[in-house]
Amino acid sequence: MPKQPKRILIVDDEENARIGLSRLLAREGFLVDSVANGFEALNFLREQEVNLIVTDINMPQMNGIAFLKELNRSHPHSNVIMITAHGGVESYIEAMNLGAFEYINKPVKIDELKSIVKKIFKETSH
């Protein structure tokens, strides 16, 4: 029986970022969905299970940190990569303390993202 492709959810208020990340990850063989904010992501996750969430930190309505807190309540074992164009030590520490797997800066480096995604799926396949 063939292995099911891993499903990744992109959460970013910037449409170009969602499209770019979605295309990149789809080319790597993943099923990719994307939403514009944390509220949409939480609604999506009520209907669909995903293997990985890649979320921006700076978003209107519900930022990535607030989304991560909500995610910990509803889906406590989620794999999350935080991305930001405005990274700071405080948000990095908070994201990692809330269980983010990794925290990377925008613009996202393709090789860095691919390496982190492979690492996540390698560690969670046991």
N, C-alpha and C positions, 0 to 999 in steps of 0.2 A: 504494500500500500504506500503510495507516495506521501512524503511528508507535506503537511500543510504549511504554506508560507506564513511567516510571522506577520502579525498585523501591528502597524505603527500608527499612532494618532499624533498629528502635528497641531499644536495650539499656538496661534500667533495672530495678532490683530493686523499685521502687515500682509496684505494679499500676496505681494511678490515673494516674501519670505516663505509663505505657505506653499506657493506653487513651486518655487525652487527646491525646497527641501523635499516636497512630495515627489517631484520628478527624480531627484537624485536617489532617494530611497527606493522608489519603484524600479529604477534601473538596476538596483542591487537585488531585485527579486522579492521585495516585500510588498504586502498589501498596505496601501497608505490611504488614510482618511485625514481630512483636516477641517478644523473649525476655527472661528475667529476670536473666541474668548473662553474663559474658564467656565462660565455658565453653560455655554454650548457643549463644552467638553464633558461636563458632569452629566448633562442630558444624554449625550451620545453614549457615555459609558453605562448608562442604565439599560441601554438596548444592545450594546455590542461589547464583547470582551476584546481587549487589545493586549499585546505582549510588551509594548513600550510606548511611552508618551514623551514627546519632545515638545517642551513648552517655553515660550518666551516669558521673561519676568515682567517687563514693563508693558502692561496692557490696560486699557480702560475697563471700567466696571469691576473686574476681579483680576488683580495682578497675579503673576505666577506663584508668589509665596502664599497668597490667600487660597489659590487653587490647590496648591500642594497640601495645605492644611485640610481642606475639604476632602481631597483625595485620600488622605491618610484615614479619615473617618469612614469613607465609603468603600475604598479599595486599598486597604493598608499594605498590600504586598506588590504594589505597582512599581515597575521600573520607570524611572523618570530622569531625563536629561534636561537640565535647565539651560536656556540660552539667553544671552542679553547683549545689548549694545552699550549698556551703561553699568557695567559690573563694578561692584565695590566689595570690599572685604566683608562688610556687614551682611549684605545679601548672600554672598557666597557661604558664609558661616551658617546663616539661618537656613538656607536651602539644604546644605549638607546635613545639618542637625535634624531637619525634617525628613531626611531619608532620600534625598536626591542621589542618584548614582554618580552623576557627573555634572559639571557646571562649565559651560564653554562660552566664549565671547563671540559676538558677531563682528565682522562677517565670519560665518561658519566656514572653517577650512574643511574641504571635502574629505581629505584623508583622515583628519582627526575624527570627524563624525563617524566615518565608516569603521575606523578602528574601535571606537567606543561602543558602537552598536554590536560589532562582532564580539567584543569582550562581554557585554551584557548577556547576549544570547548563549555564549559559551558557558558563562557562570550559572545561568538559570536553566540549562538543559539537563542538569544532573538530577 
